[in-house]
Amino acid sequence: SCVHTENCFVPTSEIIAVEETEVNKKQHNIGKWQKMAKPHAFTVYYVKKARNHRWRCSDVTFWCVDEHLCNQWIQALKELLEMQKSRPKQLLVYINPYGGKRQGKRIYEHKVAPLFSLASISTDVVITEHANHAKDNLFEVNINKYDGVVCVGGDGMFSEVMHGLIGRMQKDSGIDQNNPKAPLVQCNIRIGIIPAGSTDCICYSTIGISDPVTSALHIIVGDCQPLDVSSIHHNNMFLKYSVSLLGYGFYGDILKDSEKKRWMGPMRYDYSGLKTFLSHHYYEGTISFQPAKHTLGSPRDKDSCRTGCYICKKSEQQLAEQHKECGLKHEEDEEEWKVIKGKFLAINAVNMSCACPRSPKGLSPAAHLADGSADLILVRKCSRFDFLRYLVRHTNQDDQFNFSFVDVYRVKSFQFTSKLSEDNESNVTDTGKKRFGQFCRDHPACCCNTANSTWNCDGETLDSSAIEVRVHCQLMKLFARGIEENCKDEAAYSQSSVEQLL
């Protein structure tokens, strides 16, 4: 079931559409067609793979004199496409007209809608008018009539659609999201991301490129990539879901500072990053976590998560077996928690590599998209120079965890309490004030008004510093297939790995 073009074979799964082609006089009069009776033709539109995981829509036209034969080919190819059951026929599309460079509507209408139309996908489009418009709307619509939900915007827009969809699923199943131990119901409706924001980290980590046409084509061919989601609670109250970065300290402070400088545009992240680095605040607290014993890999592996990832599949099976053997509640109580107290510059928990063009490997290069775990990275108090050495390693091939002040663990749940919260909860306000004074003496240059950092949850701030986090294995699905192996890059990378081993 392949169409042979001049120099490549195209699997049926990557054919976008087949259409009868009108042959006009001009074409008919070209060279060899002159001698023929009126030729008949059909065009096959297919996915052409370019460099750096970029996909494009290409086409090839087949000619023949026999009208009956031509129709037979069209019919046969259309039947093959009908057999591709994972392809969406009806999509609900949310467009954020304000996000990023305010190009969402234009990108969708010019680059995406024509492709959906070519692939005979019908759409209901909602242009969002305010924050949480899409999230609220997802609680009201007849969700069952759609094969997928598409969001046009940045990571913030995706987060809103994800919260709406997961929340709707739990509501329909009668599950209380405020219960941190509640087993959540998986979302079978896939989400497609058409990148049009200032940050498109999730797109980059699940497809390999932030490009609207590539994303649209992954939606059309019906790709499916499961994704782990972390739920975050405070005192038995649900706060948020996270799929990429949950960061306290350094990344929390950058976000908090940059929110006040939105007028600067994307430059605010660089400014706030430098300011936060120079202020060099550390935060005292206690982190306790459950190691993810069900996963095969470790954060120090050289194996990245790729299309059809073996580690994700195997980890999902192991987790299911554990649940079957001892039941969820029993397992929660039985498994040991590891407790670490300390002074931290940064606490990062990532569900995916968090790769982006600036940091091609991301915060945790071997993190997996769907293995039911998060990588917990603890950066202890160290000198500014050492912290800079650590940050620089996000941009090169060196092992960024190979420092005495950095610890990394693969976990399935964790809890964090800042020293200040612990003091306040013990009602020892005087000692709290004393410690607060101590904090400011440690930082004579700082003009701080609080000794707590803020959690950065996928680019949005969380109000509470004391949180409880649990990873839900493959809670939702994306129209993606993970990052495909790039033969040249991978070969070079394997070569260097082999050389290192020798």
N, C-alpha and C positions, 0 to 999 in steps of 0.2 A: 504493500500500500504506500508507494512512494511516487512522487512526480519527478521525472528526470529532466532537469533544465540543462543548459549547455555544460555546466561544470559542477553541478551539485545535485544530491538527492535530498528531497524534502519529505520528512515523515508526514503522514496524514495529520498527526496531532499539531503540526505547525503550519497547516494550510489555513488561511484566514477565511477565504471565500472563493467560490467559482461562479463566474458569470458568463452568459452568452455575450459575444462581442459583435457589434454591428460593423460590417465591412463596408467602408465607403468607396466610391469610385477611385479616389486617389490611390488608396492602398491596392485596389484591384489591378490598377495599371502598372504596378511595380514589377519589373523583370518577369520571373517565371510564372507569376499569377495571370499574366496576360493570356497565356495559351489555354487557361482553364475556364470552365463554366464558373459562375459566381461561387467563390469559395465561402465556406462557413468557418466560424472561429469561436473559440471560448478562451477566456483569460483566467488564469489561476493566480490569486493573490496569496503570498506566503511570507513567513517570517525569514528575514535575512539577518544573520548574526554578524555584527561588526565588532570592532575592537572594544575592549574594556566593558564587556557585558551589554553593550548597546544593541538594541534590536530595531530593525526598520521594516516597513512594509514594502515588499518588492513584488513584481508581477511578471508572468511569462504568458504569451499568447500562442495557442496551438491552432493551426489551420488545417482544414481538410475539405475536399470537394463534396463528399457525401454528407448530406444534411442529416440523414438518419444516424450515421455513425457519430457525427458531432453531438447530436442530442443524447445518444447512448452514453458517451463519455461524460457529458454534463450530469446526466442522471446518476451515473455510477459514482462520480466524485461527490455529488451532493448527498448520496446515501451514506458514503463513508463518513462525511462530516456529521450527519445525523447520529451516527453511532458514537460520536464523541460525547458521552453523557455528562462529562464534568463541565461542559461549556455553559455559561450563563445565557439565558434568553431574555430575562427581565431584570433590570438593575435600578436601584434607588440611588440617586446621585446627589450629594450635598456639596455645594460650592461656597467656599469662604471668599467673598469678594474683597475683603480688607487685608487678608494675610500677606506676609512677605512683601513682594513688590506690587501688590494689588493687581496681579496679572491672572488670578485664578479663572475668572470668567472667560477671558480672552484665550488662555491656554486650552481650556476645555472646548470652547466653540470651534477654534481653528485646528487644533491638533488631535483631539480625542473623539469628539462627536462624529466626525466623518468616518473614522475607523469603526466605531460602534455601529454606525448605520450600514457600512459595507458588510459587516459580519452579521447583519440582521438582528441586532440586539435592541430591544426597545427599552427606553429609559423614562423614569419620572425624575425631573430635576427640581431640587429645592435650593434657592439661593438664600443662604443664612443671613439674618438681619441683626442678630445680637449674639452675645456669648451664650452658650448652652442651647441655642435654637435647635441644632441637630440632635443633641442629646435628648431634649424634651420631646421632640417630634418622634423619635424612635420608640417612645413609650406609647404613642397614640396610633401609629400607622398599622395597617394590616401587613405585618412583617412576612407572613407566610406566602404572599404572592411574589416575593422577590428571591432571586437566586444569589443575590449579593448586594452589598452596600458599598458605594464608592465615595471616597472623600477627596475633594480637590482643595489642596491647601498644604500646610506644613505639619509638623509633628503635633502641634496643638490641636489642629482640626482632627487628626487621626485619633488623638486621645479622647476627644469629645465623642466621636462616633463609637469608639470602643466602649467607653463608659455607658453610653446609651444602649448599645447592643447587649453587653454582658448584664447590665442592670435589668433590661427587659426580659432576658432569658431567666434570670433568678426570680423576678416578680411572677412571671408566668408559671414557674415551677414551685412557687410558694416557699422560696428559700430566703432566709433573713440575712442580708449582706452584713448586718452589724455583728453577727456572730463570727468571731475570727476562726473558729474551728469548723464552720459549716463547709461540707464538701460542695463545691460549686458545680453547676450544670454546664457542660461544654457548649460553646456556640458553634452551630454547624453552618451558620450563614457567613460566607467569607467576606472579608473587607478588602477593597482595592484602594491603593493610595496613588493618586495622581499628584506628583510633587509640584507644589507651586508656592512654597513658603520660604522663610529665610533659613530654617533648619529642616533637613529631610533625612535625619539620621536613620530612621527606621527603614525607609526605602533603600538607602545605601547599604544597610546591613543585611537586607533580605533579598535584594535583587543584584546588588553590586554596582549600581549606578543610580543617580538621581536624575531621571529623564522621563518626561510625560509620555512620549510615544512608546518607549520600552515598557513602561508600566501598563499602558493601555493594551498592548499586545499580550502581556502576561494574563490580563483579565480575559481577553477574547479567547485565548486558547484554553482557558479554564484551569490554570495552574492552582495548586493548593499546597500551602506551607503552614503546618501547625505552629503555634507560638505559645511559649510559656508566659503566664501573666502572674505578677506578684500582687497580693492584696495587702493593703496597709491599714492597720487599725490603731486606735488609741483608746484605752479604757473601754473596751467593748463597743467602740463606735467606729464605723467604717469611714475611712478618710478618702482613699483613692486606690486606683490600680496603676501598676507601672509595668512597662514592657522593655524599657531600655535602661536608663540610669536613675539610681536613687542615691543621691550624694549629700553628705553632711560635712560641714567644715569648708574646705576650699571651694568645691563646686556649688555648695549652698550659698556661701558668701558672695560668689561672683554673680549668681542669679539675683540675689537680694539687692545688690548694689546696682546691677544693670537695669532692674525694673524701674529705678528712679530716673534712668537716663534714656528712656525710649526715644526721645527726640533726636538722639544721636544716630539712630538707625543701627545696622549690624555692627558698626564700629564700637558700640557700647560694650560688646563682649570683650574686645581687646583691651579697652580702657579699664574695665572692671577687673579683668584678669590680672593686669599688671598691678593695679591698686591692691587687690587681695593678696597677690604674691608678696608685695612689699610689706604689707601689714603683718603677715606671717603669724596669724592667730592660731593657737592650738586650743583644743577643747577637751575637758576631762569627762570621762564617762565609763559606763560598763556596757559591754556588748556580749550577749550570750547567743549561741547558735547551735543548730542541729546539723551535723555533717551530712552531706548527701551520699549515703553509702550505696545507693542503688545505681549511681552512674559509673560508667566504665572509665571515663577520662579524668584528667585533673587539669587545673588551670595552667600548669607549667608544661603541658603537652605542646608538641609542635603541630599537632593536627588541628586544622581549623574546621569549622562546621561548613559543609558543602552540600550541594544538591543530593538528595537521597541519603543523608547522613546516617551511617551505621550506628554511631554512638547514641544519637537521638532515638532511633528505633529500639535499640537494645535497652536503653535506660527506661523507656516507656513500659516495655515488657516487664522489666525487673520490678518497677514501682507497682504495676498492676498485681504481680505475684505477691509482693510484700503485703499489699492491702487485703488480698484474698486470704493469706495465711493468718493474719492476726487482727484484721479489722482496723479501721482508722483510729478510733479512740485509744484502743489498747496500744497501738504502735506509738501514738503521740506521747503517752505516759511513759512507755518503756524506754524509748531511746534517750541516750544521755545528751545533756546540753553541755557545751564547752563555754566557760565564762572567762572573759578577758577584761581586765580593768586597765585604764591607761590614759595617756594624754595623746590626743590624735590631731594631726593637721588635716587629715581627710579620711572619711569612711565612705567607701563607694560599694554599692551592690549593683551588679549588672546582670541582666537576663540575656544579653546578646553582646557581641564584641564592642558595640558602640563605635564602629569604624565610620570615618567620614573623610572627605578629601584631605583635611588637614592632618588627620591621624589615621593613615590607611590601615593600620592594624587594630586601632581602637584601644579601649581601656583594658580589655582582657581578650587578647587575640584568639585564645582557644575556647572562649565561652560558646555554648551551644544554644540554638534557637528553641529547641523542643525537647530537652532532656530532663525537665522537671527540677532544675536547679538554678541557682544564681551564684555568681562568683563574688565573694565578699573580700574587698581589698582594704586593708587597714594600713594607713601611713602614719607611723608614730612621730612624735615630736622629734625634729632633727634640725640641723642648720639650714639656713636659706640656700646655701650652695648645694647641699645634699638634695634638698627638695627640688631644686632646679635640675639636677642630674636626673632625678626620677622623671620629671615632666618631659624632658628632652627625649627620653627613651620611648615616648608614645609616638614619636615621628620617625624612628629608625628601626633597624632589625634586631637591636640588642634586647635581651631578656629584661623587661621592666620590673620584674619581681625579684631580681637578684641584688637586693640591698638588705642590710641587717635591720633597717627600720621599716621594711615593708613585709607584711604577711598577707597571704592570700589563701582563702578556703572556699571549697565548693559546698554550698549549703542548701538545705530545702526550707529552712525557716530561721529567723533570727529576731532578737529584741534588742533595743538600745534605750538606755536611760542616761541622760546627761547628769553630771555631778550636781548641777544646780537643781534639776528636777527632783533628784533623790533627796536633797536637803529640804526643799520646799515640801515634799510629800511627808517628810518626817516632822514637819512643823518646827524645824530648828532654824527659824528665820535669822537669828543672830549669827549663827555660824555661817549661814548662807551669805550674809552681808560681809562677814570677815573674809570668806573665800573670794567673794566678788572683788573686795579690795585687793586681795592677793593677786587676782587675775590682772588687774590694772597695773599693779606694781611690776608684774612680769613684763608688761608691755608699756613702758613709759611713753612711747610715741603714739600709742593708740588713743583715739578719742571715742572709745566704745561706750555704748549705753546698755549693753546687755552681754552676759557671759555665755549665752546660748547661740549656737549657729542656727541655720534654717535648713530643712531638708529640701533638696532640689529633686522633684519627682517628674521625670521626663520633661524638664523645662518649666515646671510650675512649682510654686512654693507651697510647702505644707505648714500649717500653723503650729503643729505640735512637734517638740523635739523628741519626746519619748514615744517610740512606736514599736509595733509588733508586725512582723512581715512574714508572709507565707507564700511559697511558690506553688502555683497550680499548673500541673503538667498539661501542656497543649490545650489550654482553656479556650483559645480561639484560633481561627484560621485566616490566612491571607491569600490573596490571588498572587502568589509568588512561588518560586521553586528553590529558594535558597541561592547561594552564589555558586554558579557553575564553575567547574574546573577550567582554568585557562591554561591550555597546554604549554605554551611557551613559558609563562610566568612560573607555573607549577614545576615544570622540568628544571628550570634554573634554581628554584627554591629547594627542590629535592636534592639537586646536585650539591648545593651549598650545605644542606643538612648532612649529607653523606660525608662531605669533606670534613665537617666539624667532628663527626663521629670518629673518623679515621685519625 
